[in-house]
Amino acid sequence: MARVSNKIIATINFLAFLLSLWILRQGIWLANKGTTDCERFLQWPVIGLGAFVMLLSVAGFVGACFRLTWALSLYLVLLSSLIVLMLIGFIVFAFSVTYKGDGRNVEGREYKEYRLGDYSKWLQGQVDKNYSWNKIKSCLKEARICKSLAENEVNAVAEQFYKTHLSPIQSGCCKPPTSCQFKYINATVWEKKPEPINNTDPDCKTWSNNQDILCYDCKSCKAGVVDNLKRDWRKLIISALAVTVALIAIYSAGCRACINNSKEKEFEYAVYRMTLRCEILKFKDFGVLHP
């Protein structure tokens, strides 16, 4: 039984070691070949994850193959830390900051519009910081999200555009809010009405037809990014739950292997003591040892 548990742990950690090499390779590639701020921003988290998975897999593999209780104990401590981080550090936290907020329906429009105040204070704070928002804004421009919307021939006339299902980022960053009542020219060009409009939405003043500005500094753009982040985190929560269940199963197998290894070593030590005692008795019987 102990050997079966050890083989399972050794196989899993050998595969995890290969995975860590691939993760580290991606991190090193981002550090050396990354061409955008978005890519370079990910390099250290990816390298850190790869290093942690490598340490975890080496401890598990060595402990299982050589039946080293101390290595398996280190492996179980690291694995339990990962489970706690996954279960409490990410899943609980991610759910607590994504439980509220959604797009608002607009009359006569197929797309929704987004308000930053509808989302959790923590998410609002992340995009309201100038440093972090400048990074995000740079990523949005590099992704050409608004340019691709403007180049789509389907949006040639206003009626067609209003029937388009826009993503949260497209709705918040590439066009002004409907409440501004601007005249549609194309997907990313809108004409402000000459007469003043009684509108307190600051995004109406922030909007610009300059294709490098648009509504990238609007509250609605930040709300669109937050809504997109919320959707991604909800998907990650489901994935993280599945991974956590798998990690708990691996942890159980590791505990069984560690316990069995300890019992085997105790049994081997007991056999060794018994054998040694028998040898001593033989020496006594042959008169080799005398009091």
BARO-551844 format. One line per 10 residues: number of its first residue (from 1); their letters; for each residue y, z, x of N, C-alpha, C. Coordinates in pm, whole numbers, plus 50000, padded with zeros to 5 digits. Each point is the difference from the previous one (the first is absolute). Layout:
<nodes>
NUM = A = Y,Z,X,Y,Z,X,Y,Z,X  ...
</nodes>
This chain:
<nodes>
1 = MARVSNKIIA = 49878,50000,50084,50122,50000,49916,50126,50000,50087  49993,50080,50109,50116,50007,50089,50026,49866,50065  49891,49933,50041,50018,49871,50066,50058,49897,49905  49959,50005,49872,50054,49906,49901,50150,50023,49983  50042,50126,49988,50143,50033,49986,50078,49954,50121  49943,50022,50118,50068,49958,50124,50014,49849,50008  49896,49928,49958,50005,49853,50003,50107,49948,49905  50008,50062,49883,50102,49958,49903,50140,50022,50057  50025,50119,50056,50130,50033,50057,50032,49909,50118  49899,49975,50085,50022,49914,50117,50035,49858,49958
11 = TINFLAFLLS = 49930,49946,49900,50027,49864,49953,50139,49989,49940  50035,50096,49916,50132,49998,49936,50111,50005,50104  49983,50085,50100,50105,50016,50100,50005,49887,50101  49888,49933,50021,50005,49880,50083,50083,49891,49932  49979,49985,49869,50080,49903,49924,50147,50043,49996  50024,50132,49989,50138,50051,50000,50066,49975,50135  49924,50009,50109,50055,49973,50133,50043,49854,50013  49917,49908,49949,50037,49859,50001,50125,49976,49916  50010,50071,49887,50119,49989,49915,50123,50050,50074  49987,50110,50076,50114,50054,50074,50050,49902,50106
21 = LWILRQGIWL = 49906,49928,50063,50041,49899,50099,50082,49890,49933  49959,49960,49880,50073,49895,49927,50139,50051,49960  50008,50126,49953,50129,50057,49960,50094,50009,50120  49948,50048,50114,50082,50010,50121,50047,49862,50044  49913,49902,49988,50037,49863,50038,50117,49951,49915  49997,50032,49869,50109,49960,49912,50130,50070,50038  49990,50129,50035,50119,50074,50040,50061,49948,50129  49915,49969,50097,50049,49945,50127,50061,49862,49979  49938,49922,49911,50057,49867,49969,50138,50014,49938  50017,50095,49908,50130,50021,49938,50104,50043,50104
31 = ANKGTTDCER = 49957,50083,50096,50092,50048,50103,50046,49888,50093  49910,49906,50030,50032,49894,50097,50043,49869,49937  49945,49968,49883,50024,49869,49940,50080,50006,49870  50027,50120,49951,50074,50010,49874,50137,49935,50011  50031,49916,49904,50125,49924,50007,50107,50054,49905  49960,50083,49904,50095,50051,49903,50005,50152,50005  50109,50057,49944,50013,50146,49995,49888,50061,49917  49956,49930,49896,49893,50052,49913,49871,50016,50079  49968,49901,50081,49877,50005,50078,50007,50109,50107  50112,50008,50071,50014,50098,50107,50004,50142,49945
41 = FLQWPVIGLG = 50048,50016,49877,50007,50132,49938,49860,50061,49982  49899,49914,49982,49865,50047,49972,49917,50030,50125  50050,49965,50118,49916,50004,50120,49949,50141,50031  50089,50102,49998,49956,50134,50038,49910,50066,49896  50027,49987,49869,49903,50052,49904,49862,49938,50015  49995,49868,50026,49871,49932,50016,49929,50048,50126  50073,50012,50111,49940,50047,50125,49952,50145,49985  50078,50084,49934,49961,50139,49978,49873,50010,49916  49992,49919,49894,49880,50000,49915,49879,49955,50080  50015,49894,50080,49890,49950,50081,49949,50104,50098
51 = AFVMLLSVAG = 50093,50073,50065,49962,50102,50098,49926,50116,49933  50046,50038,49881,49934,50110,49927,49859,49961,49958  49985,49879,49946,49868,49953,49958,49906,49988,50120  50053,49958,50115,49917,49989,50121,49952,50137,50045  50090,50099,50006,49962,50136,50039,49896,50056,49904  50021,49978,49871,49907,50049,49898,49862,49936,50017  49997,49870,50018,49872,49928,50009,49924,50035,50129  50072,50016,50112,49935,50035,50127,49936,50138,49990  50073,50097,49942,49946,50136,49984,49876,49998,49912  50005,49926,49890,49885,49992,49909,49882,49930,50062
61 = FVGACFRLTW = 50026,49890,50072,49891,49921,50060,49931,50078,50112  50079,50060,50089,49942,50078,50111,49923,50120,49946  50060,50070,49902,49932,50117,49944,49870,49966,49932  49996,49885,49930,49879,49962,49928,49892,49946,50094  50040,49918,50097,49902,49938,50091,49937,50102,50094  50083,50092,50054,49951,50095,50099,49977,50140,49940  50015,50007,49868,49978,50126,49927,50079,50115,50062  50128,49972,50026,50090,50100,50056,50074,50069,49886  49970,50126,49981,50059,50074,49888,50152,50009,50012  50051,50018,50124,50145,50016,50017,50073,49870,49964
71 = ALSLYLVLLS = 49939,49884,50035,50063,49871,49968,49998,49976,49849  49888,50034,49936,49994,49984,49854,50097,50095,49931  50017,50120,50057,50095,50095,49942,50143,49945,50008  50034,49943,50117,50132,49936,50015,50016,49887,49900  49895,49921,49984,50001,49888,49905,50025,50050,49858  49932,50108,49963,50016,50054,49864,50139,50057,49977  50058,50062,50105,50137,50052,49988,50099,49886,49979  49986,49894,50080,50089,49883,49986,49981,49934,49865  49874,49989,49957,49971,49934,49872,50054,50082,49884  49984,50132,50006,50053,50085,49893,50153,49992,49995
81 = SLIVLMLIGF = 50063,49989,50119,50146,49984,50003,50043,49870,49933  49922,49895,50027,50030,49870,49938,49984,50006,49849  49897,50071,49953,49978,50013,49856,50115,50076,49935  50043,50108,50065,50112,50078,49945,50127,49916,49997  50025,49924,50108,50118,49914,50005,49994,49893,49891  49882,49942,49980,49984,49896,49898,50016,50058,49861  49935,50117,49976,49995,50055,49866,50131,50067,49960  50053,50082,50092,50122,50076,49968,50124,49931,50055  49991,49960,50128,50117,49943,50066,50047,49868,49943  49907,49921,49946,50041,49870,49948,49981,49990,49849
91 = IVFAFSVTYK = 49878,50023,49951,49971,49975,49859,50087,50085,49909  50001,50131,50024,50079,50090,49915,50149,49969,50012  50045,49981,50125,50143,49971,50021,50039,49866,49937  49918,49897,50023,50032,49867,49947,50005,50002,49848  49908,50072,49939,50002,50007,49853,50124,50074,49950  50040,50106,50073,50114,50080,49955,50132,49923,50008  50010,49903,50091,50126,49926,50013,49998,49865,49927  49886,49963,49941,49993,49871,49931,49966,50015,49851  50003,50123,49950,49959,50021,49862,50105,49952,49899  50125,49985,50044,50106,49960,49906,50069,49873,50047
101 = GDGRNVEGRE = 50067,49934,49907,50077,49879,50032,49929,49872,49962  50074,49908,49939,49945,49870,49963,50116,49906,49969  49970,49871,49992,50103,49904,49968,50043,50009,49853  50121,49953,49974,50052,50001,49864,49998,49859,49942  49957,49989,49876,49999,49871,49931,50144,49957,49970  50025,49870,50012,50132,49944,49972,49985,49898,49888  50083,50012,49899,49991,49910,49885,50022,49854,50042  49910,49914,49959,50012,49858,50031,49953,49962,50139  49940,50095,50071,49951,49974,50136,49852,50037,50010  49926,49920,50077,49859,50031,50023,49983,50101,50113
111 = YKEYRLGDYS = 50099,50007,50088,49992,50094,50112,50061,50134,49962  49968,50101,50079,50057,50133,49981,50109,50023,50105  50085,50099,49973,50100,50040,50099,49980,50147,50033  50052,50041,50115,49962,50129,50056,50123,50083,50034  49989,50131,49973,50108,50094,50028,49948,50108,50095  50070,50022,50110,49954,50092,50103,49983,50142,49948  50086,50040,49907,49994,50136,49947,49876,50030,49918  49922,49897,49966,49879,50022,49920,49884,50052,50083  50012,49997,50132,49887,50034,50087,50019,50138,50063  49898,50047,50068,50002,50135,50057,50111,50013,50105
121 = KWLQGQVDKN = 50051,50121,50014,50109,50026,50094,49959,49967,50142  49874,50026,50034,49954,49974,50137,50005,49852,50032  49951,49917,49908,50002,49855,50023,50143,49948,50004  50086,50054,49915,50141,49960,50003,50061,50031,50136  49966,50119,50053,50056,50041,50128,49956,49911,50114  49877,49947,49993,49949,49916,50109,50076,49868,50012  50039,49942,49887,50069,49871,50005,50152,50015,50006  50048,50120,49969,50145,50021,50004,50052,50027,50141  49911,50027,50093,50042,50021,50138,50038,49866,50062  50117,49994,50061,50049,49873,50055,49906,49940,50104
131 = YSWNKIKSCL = 49949,50085,50089,49914,49949,50108,49873,49937,49942  49933,50073,49910,49875,49948,49945,50026,49879,49911  50112,50001,49925,50027,49886,49912,50032,49875,50081  50069,50013,50110,50029,49883,50084,49870,49937,50051  49901,50083,50032,49869,49950,50042,49933,49924,49885  50002,50062,49883,49936,49939,49882,50070,49869,49965  50132,50002,50003,50078,49880,49966,49968,49886,50097  49984,50035,50127,49964,49899,50100,49864,49939,49969  49908,50084,49956,49866,49951,49965,50005,49907,49879  50082,50036,49902,50011,49917,49880,50055,49861,50033
141 = KEARICKSLA = 50098,49996,50089,50057,49870,50039,49900,49918,50079  49925,50067,50088,49900,49929,50080,49889,49943,49913  49970,50069,49890,49894,49955,49909,50043,49883,49912  50129,49967,49998,50056,49887,49924,49965,50009,49851  50002,50121,49947,49963,50020,49860,50100,49931,49908  50129,50017,50027,50102,49940,49914,50011,49850,50022  49985,49954,50124,50008,49857,50029,49889,49923,49930  49881,50056,49998,49889,49933,49933,50024,49994,49849  50068,50102,49946,50032,49999,49857,50103,49891,49970  50100,49984,50087,50103,49899,49980,49945,49859,50015
151 = ENEVNAVAEQ = 49899,49983,50085,49943,49866,50025,49899,49958,49893  49965,50091,49911,49903,49968,49895,50066,49915,49892  49951,49879,49980,50061,49907,49903,49985,50047,49856  49909,50092,49976,49980,50051,49864,50126,50069,49951  50079,50054,50092,50120,50075,49963,50125,49912,49998  49984,49872,49968,50113,49906,50004,50107,50035,49896  49959,50047,49884,50097,50034,49895,49982,50145,49960  50104,50057,49938,50000,50143,49968,49885,50039,49909  49974,49918,49896,49895,50034,49903,49864,50013,50066  49974,49913,50097,49873,50007,50072,49995,50124,50089
161 = FYKTHLSPIQ = 50113,50030,50065,50005,50116,50088,49978,50129,49922  50058,50008,49881,49987,50122,49919,49856,50023,49955  49919,49895,50001,49859,50012,49959,49908,50023,50120  50059,50009,50120,49921,50019,50121,49962,50147,50017  49877,50024,50038,49956,50138,50029,50034,50032,50146  50108,50072,50018,50045,50034,50135,49933,50129,50049  49978,50007,50131,49951,50124,50058,50113,50101,50001  49971,50130,50016,50108,50099,50004,50104,49971,50107  49958,49953,50117,50095,49970,50107,50084,49877,49965  49938,49898,49944,50076,49880,49960,50103,50035,49894
171 = SGCCKPPTSC = 49959,50081,49903,50092,50037,49891,50115,50086,50051  49971,50092,50091,50102,50093,50045,50089,49949,50111  49946,49911,50087,50072,49960,50121,50058,49859,49996  49942,49912,49918,50038,49858,50007,50097,49957,49891  50026,50086,49905,50091,49966,49891,50080,50124,49961  50114,49983,49934,50076,50116,49953,49938,50057,49873  50026,50125,49966,49950,50056,49874,50052,49922,49880  49921,49993,49895,50039,49926,49878,50128,50057,49940  50019,50132,50015,50119,50065,49942,50130,49949,50060  49995,49934,50116,50121,49945,50061,50051,49876,49925
181 = QFKYINATVW = 49911,49935,49923,50034,49884,49918,50055,49883,50082  49946,49980,50119,50039,49886,50082,49938,49873,49945  50063,49888,50029,49950,49871,49955,49898,49945,50099  49888,49955,49947,49891,49949,50084,50036,49862,50057  49989,49986,50132,50013,49871,50066,49863,49956,50051  49939,50086,50080,49858,49985,50033,49946,50140,50029  49876,50008,50045,49934,50130,50011,50075,50100,50088  50073,49952,50100,50070,50091,50090,50150,49973,50009  50051,49923,49908,50146,49975,49992,50045,50025,49857  50094,50094,49984,50050,50037,49868,50153,50004,50003
191 = EKKPEPINNT = 50060,49952,49895,50146,49993,49994,50056,50119,49923  50090,50072,50066,50064,50113,49934,50102,49950,49899  50004,50063,49884,50094,49958,49897,50142,50043,50039  50098,49914,49973,50137,50031,50043,50058,50122,49930  49964,50020,49872,50056,50114,49929,49926,50128,50042  50070,50110,50009,49937,50126,50041,49897,50045,49897  49891,50054,50049,49894,50049,49913,49993,50152,50014  49995,50067,49886,49994,50145,50000,49858,50043,50038  49974,50007,50131,49866,50034,50048,50012,50096,50116  49931,50111,49988,50008,50104,50103,49890,49985,50105
201 = DPDCKTWSNN = 49916,49897,49988,49891,49981,50097,50058,49952,50132  49989,50078,50108,50058,49960,50129,49934,49876,50058  49880,49967,49954,49930,49882,50052,50074,49870,49967  50081,50002,49892,50075,49881,49963,50103,49964,50107  50055,50102,50065,50097,49976,50107,49929,49973,50133  49882,50055,50014,49925,49983,50126,49942,49861,50013  49967,49937,49887,49938,49867,50002,50087,49898,50072  49936,49911,50078,50070,49891,50067,49914,49875,49997  50064,49883,49982,49927,49873,50004,49964,49957,50142  50050,50074,50099,49959,49976,50138,49850,50027,50010
211 = QDILCYDCKS = 49923,49900,50042,49854,50010,49997,49945,50105,50097  50083,50047,50092,49957,50107,50090,50036,50138,49946  50075,50002,49890,50043,50128,49943,49935,50023,49863  50023,49903,49906,49944,50009,49864,50015,50142,49947  49887,50061,49958,50007,50138,49949,49918,50095,50088  49991,49965,50130,49919,50080,50091,50053,50142,50017  50128,50022,49973,50056,50134,50010,50018,50065,49863  49944,49939,49896,50011,50054,49865,49901,50114,49977  50036,50089,49909,49907,50106,49958,49876,49939,49935  50020,49887,49930,49887,49935,49933,49900,49946,50101
221 = CKAGVVDNLK = 50048,49956,50117,49911,49950,50105,49917,50115,50056  50066,50112,50024,49927,50117,50048,49897,50046,49898  50038,49992,49871,49906,50037,49894,49881,49905,49997  50025,49872,50022,49891,49903,50003,49904,50027,50114  50054,50036,50116,49915,50034,50115,49919,50125,49970  50063,50100,49938,49930,50124,49966,49889,49973,49899  50027,49915,49900,49897,49969,49901,49882,49927,50065  50032,49909,50091,49894,49928,50072,49918,50098,50086  50071,50094,50064,49933,50102,50080,49911,50088,49913  50051,50034,49883,49922,50083,49906,49870,49929,49961
231 = RDWRKLIISA = 50007,49871,49970,49880,49924,49963,49900,49999,50116  50050,49977,50121,49911,49996,50117,49935,50136,50024  50078,50107,49985,49946,50133,50022,49895,50036,49894  50018,49954,49877,49901,50027,49896,49867,49933,50036  50006,49879,50057,49878,49933,50044,49938,50075,50117  50085,50049,50091,49951,50074,50116,49936,50132,49958  50051,50061,49894,49942,50126,49951,49855,49978,49959  49974,49890,49928,49863,49970,49957,49911,49975,50122  50052,49922,50097,49923,49974,50122,49975,50128,50077  50104,50085,50009,49988,50125,50076,49899,50094,49935
241 = LAVTVALIAI = 49993,50001,49868,49900,50082,49930,49859,49954,50035  49979,49868,50000,49869,49945,50035,49964,50034,50145  50098,49986,50090,49975,50032,50142,49971,50149,50017  50072,50085,49926,49980,50144,50010,49859,50038,49957  49952,49940,49891,49863,50026,49954,49899,49961,50109  50023,49883,50062,49911,49954,50107,50006,50095,50120  50121,50048,50035,50015,50092,50112,49930,50133,49973  50006,50046,49875,49932,50125,49965,49849,49983,50014  49948,49882,49960,49857,49973,50015,49961,49998,50148  50085,49935,50084,49973,49997,50144,50010,50140,50060
251 = YSAGCRACIN = 50097,50078,49953,50016,50137,50048,49875,50083,49968  49946,49981,49880,49878,50072,49961,49883,49963,50091  49987,49869,50030,49894,49955,50091,50021,50058,50139  50126,50007,50044,50031,50057,50130,49966,50148,50007  50030,50074,49891,49965,50143,49995,49850,50019,50007  49927,49914,49926,49855,50009,50002,49946,49973,50140  50056,49899,50067,49956,49967,50136,50030,50115,50095  50118,50061,49986,50039,50110,50088,49909,50121,49979  49970,50031,49874,49912,50113,49969,49859,49974,50051  49951,49879,49976,49864,49966,50045,49990,50002,50152
261 = NSKEKEFEYA = 50105,49951,50068,49999,50004,50147,49995,50144,50051  50076,50087,49936,50001,50142,50041,49863,50062,49979  49936,49967,49885,49866,50055,49971,49898,49947,50100  50012,49871,50034,49906,49942,50096,50015,50064,50138  50126,50023,50040,50022,50063,50130,49947,50143,50001  50019,50071,49886,49946,50135,49991,49848,49998,50006  49940,49899,49932,49854,49988,50001,49950,49966,50141  50071,49906,50066,49960,49962,50136,50013,50119,50095  50107,50080,49981,50018,50118,50084,49890,50103,49975  49961,50015,49870,49893,50094,49966,49867,49955,50060
271 = VYRMTLRCEI = 49972,49868,49994,49878,49945,50059,50001,50021,50151  50116,49978,50061,50012,50019,50145,49971,50144,50038  50053,50096,49924,49976,50142,50028,49854,50035,49983  49939,49943,49893,49858,50027,49976,49913,49943,50112  50034,49877,50042,49925,49937,50109,50013,50080,50129  50122,50044,50028,50025,50079,50120,49920,50130,49996  49995,50063,49881,49926,50125,49986,49851,49978,50022  49948,49887,49946,49859,49967,50019,49967,49980,50147  50090,49933,50072,49978,49976,50142,49996,50131,50077  50086,50093,49961,50002,50130,50066,49870,50074,49975
281 = LKFKDFGVLH = 49951,49992,49875,49873,50066,49966,49884,49940,50078  50003,49866,50020,49895,49936,50079,49999,50052,50142  50119,50012,50057,50009,50053,50136,49942,50141,50006  50025,50079,49897,49948,50137,49998,49848,50000,49991  49945,49910,49914,49854,49994,49982,49930,49961,50129  50063,49913,50079,49939,49956,50127,50030,50096,50113  50066,50108,49970,50027,50099,50102,50111,49962,50094  50079,49898,49960,50110,49959,50086,50112,50101,49998  50022,50056,49879,50106,50099,49985,49937,50135,49976  50038,50099,50073,49950,50137,49980,50119,50095,49996
291 = P = 49984,50101,49915,50109,50096,49994,50013,50078,50131
</nodes>
